[in-house]
Amino acid sequence: MTHDLQTLTIEDFRPLLNQKIGIRFTADVRLDAELIELKPFQLYTPLEREPFSMVLRTEQWNEYYSQSIFIVEHPTKGDLPIFLVPIGLAAQGMRYEAIFS
């Protein structure tokens, strides 16, 4: 099952904050990631939802994936093809950001 990304809101992800969810980077590579940040944006948008960003952290240390569309496994919304951008290494691993505008 996949979900229309245009209808996702920050509230769809809030219950997952500080929890692990899966990211499928390739057909053979699936990693657990912790949702570590959700941030609303106070910007104008023609969409009905408020724009927001989310940051996911994997336990990758020496390797990471370049920005691309990856499958984020949401427990109730299904497989979500989300554009993720690596934003840097943190103390616990690599961080990836997605922006929903």
C-alpha positions in Angstrom: 0.0 0.0 0.0 1.3 3.5 -0.8 -0.2 6.8 0.2 -0.6 10.1 -1.6 2.3 12.3 -0.3 0.3 15.5 -1.0 -2.1 14.6 1.8 0.5 13.7 4.5 0.7 16.1 7.5 3.1 16.5 10.4 0.4 14.7 12.5 0.9 11.5 10.4 4.5 11.3 11.7 4.1 12.8 15.3 3.3 9.3 16.8 6.5 8.0 15.4 8.8 10.7 16.9 11.7 9.1 18.7 10.8 5.7 17.3 12.4 3.4 14.7 11.0 3.1 11.2 12.5 1.4 8.2 14.0 2.9 5.1 14.6 0.9 2.0 17.6 2.5 0.3 17.9 -0.3 -2.4 16.1 -3.5 -3.2 18.7 -5.2 -1.0 19.4 -2.6 1.7 16.8 -1.8 4.4 18.0 0.1 7.5 16.2 1.1 10.7 16.1 4.8 11.3 14.9 6.9 14.2 12.6 9.8 13.6 14.5 12.4 15.6 12.9 15.7 14.5 9.6 17.2 13.2 9.4 20.9 12.4 6.5 22.8 11.0 7.1 25.8 8.7 5.1 28.9 8.9 5.1 29.6 5.1 2.5 30.2 2.5 1.6 27.2 0.5 -1.3 26.4 -1.9 -1.6 23.0 -0.2 -4.2 22.5 2.5 -1.5 21.1 4.9 1.1 23.1 6.7 4.6 22.5 5.3 7.0 20.6 7.6 10.3 18.8 7.7 11.4 15.6 9.3 14.8 14.2 10.2 15.6 10.5 10.3 18.8 9.1 11.8 20.4 5.8 10.8 23.3 4.1 12.4 25.5 4.6 9.4 29.0 5.8 10.2 31.3 5.4 7.2 28.9 5.2 4.3 25.7 7.1 3.4 23.3 7.4 0.5 23.2 10.5 -1.8 20.0 12.4 -2.0 17.3 10.4 -3.8 13.8 9.0 -3.4 13.8 6.1 -0.9 11.0 4.1 0.6 10.1 5.0 4.1 8.0 2.3 5.8 5.2 4.1 7.7 3.4 1.6 10.0 -0.1 2.8 9.1 0.4 4.8 5.8 2.4 2.1 4.1 5.4 2.5 1.8 6.1 6.1 1.2 8.5 7.2 -1.7 10.1 10.2 0.0 13.0 12.4 -1.3 15.7 12.2 1.5 18.8 14.4 1.7 21.8 13.4 3.8 22.4 16.4 6.2 25.4 15.2 8.1 26.8 12.8 10.7 25.6 13.2 14.3 27.0 11.4 17.4 24.6 8.5 16.8 24.8 8.2 13.0 23.9 9.8 9.6 20.9 12.1 9.4 18.5 12.4 6.5 16.0 15.2 6.0 12.7 15.3 4.1 10.8 18.5 3.4 7.1 18.5 2.7 6.0 21.8 1.1 
